Amino acid sequence: MTYASYIKDKYFVLIIRAVAVLTAAVFLVAFRVNAGAVIAMSVIFVIGTLIADIIDYKRKKDFYEPLLCSLRDLDKKYLLSEMLPGPSFLEGKILSDVLLSCSKSMADQVASYRLLNKEFREYIEMWVHEAKLPVATLELICKNSVDFRQDSEDDPSVPKIRNQIKRLDDYIENVLYYARSENAEKDYIIKNISLQKIFGNVAVKNRDALQAEDAEIRASGLDVTVLTDGKWMEFIIGQLMANSLKYMSLERPLVITVTAEKTPEYTVLSYRDNGMGIPEEDLPNIFEKSFTGTNGHKNPGSTGMGLYIVNNLCRRLGHGIKVSSVKDEYTEFRIFFSEDKHLKMS
């Protein structure tokens, strides 16, 4: 705020003052007041108003300049009202009161939405818990029908039913992990855990689906430990495996290759399949929320949420993730585990 801009803003006030002084001088001369007295009174008026303007400018400058500096420097602009200096003029007090009222109103709105979000997330978690009970019951029924009823062993519909129940259970689990992914830091425990154990658990969970597709798994170098949360990492790898099954090529059997490599800074887990691959134009967007891409439009079961959750969880766990793919050849995901749990991949 410069003095020139302040004077420019008061342009009409200065014109009115000048007209008033000239009019008063004309009247005084008309009433035969001494010319020297008229000049003295005009000078006194001009000097007085000039001093008043300088004082007013100083007060406003002392208020608005720190206000603009704070606005520039603050990352969270909504905290501006808390940084306001105490104004010493009426307009500043009005502005300060308006900003404080707006800030309070916004804080109340945010608090109400956070409460609604928390209640909704708690409801989703409760719903998932309740929904898993009948799914588990159905899985048990199917298992018993295969193990103890001889006639069901030759029934081709039983494996299909079990496969659909598994898919339903996976979808329900996706809902739970998505609901929790925004606050994953409150639910994970970072510790050294074997990649072989994590991948083995995922392979066992997906055994029926892998066998149904005659999929081959080639794993090597997984006898290393990484700093991560086992439960969340199983979910991440499970999502990659689910995508391998969903987008497998119709021209060749599915082969999943999983390897691990240690570097001075990272342990790199490579997950590769020989499925239909991802078109080059889709690669930059595959981690975006609800993005299904070319392959997803061909598959009615695609939601575009799986890889979004995977990327979100990797970021919150401090792991990096990269993808490379060639259409109709392969897709490879590389997950980077830092040797220091506080170090995140840039």
ROPA-209096 format. One record per residue (C-alpha): residue in one letter; chain; x, y, z. Coordinates in steps of 0.05 Angstrom, whole numbers. Each point is the difference from the previous one (the first is absolute). Layout:
N
residu	chaine	xx	yy	zz
A	A	X	Y	Z .
...
//
This chain:
346
residu	chaine	xx	yy	zz
M	A	0	0	0 .
T	A	34	64	-24 .
Y	A	-18	72	17 .
A	A	-13	13	-74 .
S	A	-51	-57	-3 .
Y	A	-32	27	64 .
I	A	-7	70	-30 .
K	A	-27	-29	-65 .
D	A	-53	-37	39 .
K	A	-21	66	33 .
Y	A	-2	38	-66 .
F	A	-72	22	6 .
V	A	8	20	73 .
L	A	59	45	-18 .
I	A	-40	33	-56 .
I	A	-58	14	47 .
R	A	48	29	52 .
A	A	33	45	-52 .
V	A	-68	25	-25 .
A	A	-22	13	72 .
V	A	64	40	16 .
L	A	-8	42	-64 .
T	A	-74	12	14 .
A	A	15	21	72 .
A	A	56	47	-24 .
V	A	-47	32	-51 .
F	A	-53	12	54 .
L	A	51	30	48 .
V	A	26	47	-54 .
A	A	-72	19	-17 .
F	A	-11	19	73 .
R	A	62	44	-4 .
V	A	43	-43	45 .
N	A	74	18	-3 .
A	A	34	-39	-57 .
G	A	58	-19	45 .
A	A	-48	-31	50 .
V	A	-35	-39	-55 .
I	A	67	-27	-25 .
A	A	22	-18	71 .
M	A	-65	-37	14 .
S	A	5	-38	-66 .
V	A	72	-21	14 .
I	A	-19	-22	71 .
F	A	-57	-42	-28 .
V	A	43	-32	-53 .
I	A	56	-16	50 .
G	A	-50	-28	50 .
T	A	-34	-46	-50 .
L	A	68	-22	-27 .
I	A	24	-20	70 .
A	A	-66	-36	12 .
D	A	8	-38	-65 .
I	A	72	-20	18 .
I	A	-22	-26	68 .
D	A	-57	-38	-32 .
Y	A	46	-29	-53 .
K	A	50	-22	53 .
R	A	-53	-37	40 .
K	A	-27	-36	-61 .
K	A	69	-17	-26 .
D	A	19	-30	68 .
F	A	-62	-44	-5 .
Y	A	-4	-20	-73 .
E	A	74	-13	-15 .
P	A	8	-55	53 .
L	A	-67	-27	-22 .
L	A	23	-7	-73 .
C	A	68	-29	22 .
S	A	-36	-52	43 .
L	A	-46	-18	-58 .
R	A	60	-11	-45 .
D	A	40	-42	50 .
L	A	-56	-43	29 .
D	A	-9	-69	-28 .
K	A	-68	-6	33 .
K	A	-33	65	-21 .
Y	A	-61	-12	44 .
L	A	44	15	61 .
L	A	8	72	-23 .
S	A	-51	27	50 .
E	A	43	-28	56 .
M	A	60	39	-25 .
L	A	-33	68	-5 .
P	A	32	57	39 .
G	A	-48	40	44 .
P	A	-28	56	-45 .
S	A	-3	71	26 .
F	A	-52	26	-48 .
L	A	-73	-16	-13 .
E	A	6	-32	-69 .
G	A	55	-47	25 .
K	A	-43	-21	59 .
I	A	-58	-14	-46 .
L	A	45	-41	-47 .
S	A	30	-37	59 .
D	A	-69	-18	27 .
V	A	-24	-23	-68 .
L	A	61	-45	-10 .
L	A	-6	-30	69 .
S	A	-74	-14	-12 .
C	A	15	-32	-67 .
S	A	56	-41	30 .
K	A	-44	-25	57 .
S	A	-56	-17	-48 .
M	A	48	-39	-45 .
A	A	29	-37	60 .
D	A	-70	-19	23 .
Q	A	-16	-26	-70 .
V	A	64	-40	-5 .
A	A	-12	-29	70 .
S	A	-71	-22	-19 .
Y	A	24	-33	-65 .
R	A	56	-35	37 .
L	A	-50	-26	50 .
L	A	-45	-25	-57 .
N	A	60	-32	-34 .
K	A	22	-34	64 .
E	A	-71	-26	13 .
F	A	-5	-25	-72 .
R	A	68	-35	4 .
E	A	-20	-33	66 .
Y	A	-64	-23	-32 .
I	A	37	-29	-60 .
E	A	48	-37	46 .
M	A	-59	-28	39 .
W	A	-35	-19	-65 .
V	A	63	-36	-25 .
H	A	4	-39	65 .
E	A	-73	-21	-5 .
A	A	5	-16	-75 .
K	A	61	-45	10 .
L	A	-39	-46	46 .
P	A	-49	-27	-53 .
V	A	57	-3	-51 .
A	A	41	-42	48 .
T	A	-60	-44	12 .
L	A	-9	-10	-75 .
E	A	73	-18	-8 .
L	A	-7	-51	56 .
I	A	-62	-30	-33 .
C	A	37	-7	-66 .
K	A	61	-30	33 .
N	A	-42	-52	37 .
S	A	-38	-16	-64 .
V	A	66	-16	-35 .
D	A	33	-36	58 .
F	A	-58	-42	25 .
R	A	-49	-7	-58 .
Q	A	29	-46	-52 .
D	A	-52	20	-52 .
S	A	23	73	2 .
E	A	71	-18	-22 .
D	A	-24	-11	-70 .
D	A	-45	62	0 .
P	A	35	55	-40 .
S	A	-44	53	30 .
V	A	31	-7	70 .
P	A	69	30	-19 .
K	A	-35	55	-37 .
I	A	-43	16	60 .
R	A	62	1	45 .
N	A	35	45	-49 .
Q	A	-58	49	1 .
I	A	-3	-1	76 .
K	A	75	15	1 .
R	A	-11	59	-47 .
L	A	-56	25	44 .
D	A	45	-6	61 .
D	A	55	39	-36 .
Y	A	-48	56	-19 .
I	A	-23	5	72 .
E	A	72	3	23 .
N	A	15	54	-51 .
V	A	-55	43	31 .
L	A	31	-9	69 .
Y	A	71	16	-23 .
Y	A	-24	61	-39 .
A	A	-38	26	62 .
R	A	63	-9	42 .
S	A	52	22	-51 .
E	A	-10	74	14 .
N	A	21	-13	73 .
A	A	46	-59	-11 .
E	A	53	29	45 .
K	A	-45	-15	60 .
D	A	-6	-73	-18 .
Y	A	67	-25	-23 .
I	A	61	-27	36 .
I	A	66	8	-37 .
K	A	48	-56	15 .
N	A	48	-47	-35 .
I	A	-39	-54	-36 .
S	A	17	-52	-52 .
L	A	-22	12	-72 .
Q	A	-5	-75	-9 .
K	A	-50	-4	57 .
I	A	-41	58	-27 .
F	A	-3	-28	-71 .
G	A	-12	-71	25 .
N	A	-62	23	38 .
V	A	-26	36	-61 .
A	A	11	-60	-45 .
V	A	-37	-46	49 .
K	A	-59	48	3 .
N	A	-5	0	-76 .
R	A	18	-74	-9 .
D	A	-68	-21	-28 .
A	A	-3	57	-50 .
L	A	71	-13	-23 .
Q	A	-13	-75	-8 .
A	A	-64	13	-37 .
E	A	39	40	-52 .
D	A	60	-49	-1 .
A	A	44	60	20 .
E	A	74	-10	13 .
I	A	37	37	54 .
R	A	75	11	-4 .
A	A	28	28	64 .
S	A	74	12	16 .
G	A	42	41	47 .
L	A	-57	13	49 .
D	A	39	-25	60 .
V	A	13	73	22 .
T	A	-32	42	53 .
V	A	-28	70	-10 .
L	A	-28	55	44 .
T	A	-75	0	-12 .
D	A	-67	-20	28 .
G	A	-15	-72	-18 .
K	A	-76	6	-2 .
W	A	-1	61	-45 .
M	A	55	-28	-45 .
E	A	-39	-65	-9 .
F	A	-58	42	-23 .
I	A	44	39	-50 .
I	A	29	-63	-31 .
G	A	-69	-32	1 .
Q	A	-26	57	-42 .
L	A	56	-10	-50 .
M	A	-15	-74	-4 .
A	A	-75	13	-8 .
N	A	16	46	-59 .
S	A	45	-54	-30 .
L	A	-59	-49	2 .
K	A	-49	52	-24 .
Y	A	42	24	-59 .
M	A	35	-65	-21 .
S	A	12	-13	-73 .
L	A	-46	-47	-36 .
E	A	57	-23	-46 .
R	A	46	-31	53 .
P	A	-1	-28	71 .
L	A	11	51	56 .
V	A	70	3	28 .
I	A	15	44	60 .
T	A	73	14	16 .
V	A	18	30	67 .
T	A	72	17	19 .
A	A	35	44	51 .
E	A	66	37	-6 .
K	A	39	38	53 .
T	A	35	66	-14 .
P	A	38	44	49 .
E	A	-61	44	9 .
Y	A	-60	-43	-17 .
T	A	-26	-71	-4 .
V	A	-38	-4	-65 .
L	A	-57	-50	-9 .
S	A	-16	-14	-73 .
Y	A	-69	-28	-17 .
R	A	-9	-18	-74 .
D	A	-53	-36	-39 .
N	A	-7	-18	-73 .
G	A	-71	24	-7 .
M	A	-31	47	-51 .
G	A	43	58	23 .
I	A	-19	74	7 .
P	A	-3	46	-60 .
E	A	54	53	1 .
E	A	-50	57	1 .
D	A	-32	-28	63 .
L	A	64	-8	41 .
P	A	3	72	28 .
N	A	-71	-6	28 .
I	A	-5	-70	28 .
F	A	8	23	73 .
E	A	-54	53	-6 .
K	A	-65	-11	37 .
S	A	-55	-35	-42 .
F	A	44	-4	-62 .
T	A	-15	-65	-38 .
G	A	35	13	-66 .
T	A	-5	-40	-64 .
N	A	3	-69	33 .
G	A	-49	21	54 .
H	A	-52	18	-52 .
K	A	4	-71	-26 .
N	A	-10	-29	69 .
P	A	-67	15	34 .
G	A	31	-17	68 .
S	A	50	58	-2 .
T	A	-10	57	50 .
G	A	65	38	-7 .
M	A	8	-2	76 .
G	A	50	-57	11 .
L	A	64	33	-25 .
Y	A	-22	67	30 .
I	A	-3	-33	69 .
V	A	66	-36	-13 .
N	A	35	66	-18 .
N	A	-32	35	60 .
L	A	22	-54	48 .
C	A	71	-3	-28 .
R	A	6	75	9 .
R	A	-25	-2	72 .
L	A	44	-59	17 .
G	A	61	36	-28 .
H	A	9	-47	-59 .
G	A	10	21	-73 .
I	A	-36	-34	-57 .
K	A	13	2	-75 .
V	A	-32	-35	-58 .
S	A	24	-19	-69 .
S	A	-39	-38	-53 .
V	A	-3	-19	-73 .
K	A	-68	-15	-29 .
D	A	-12	-74	-15 .
E	A	67	-18	33 .
Y	A	7	15	75 .
T	A	-14	46	58 .
E	A	51	11	55 .
F	A	-8	35	67 .
R	A	61	17	42 .
I	A	-8	17	73 .
F	A	57	34	36 .
F	A	10	-14	74 .
S	A	46	48	35 .
E	A	52	-26	48 .
D	A	-21	58	46 .
K	A	-74	3	16 .
H	A	4	76	4 .
L	A	29	7	-70 .
K	A	-51	6	-56 .
M	A	13	-8	-73 .
S	A	2	65	-38 .
//
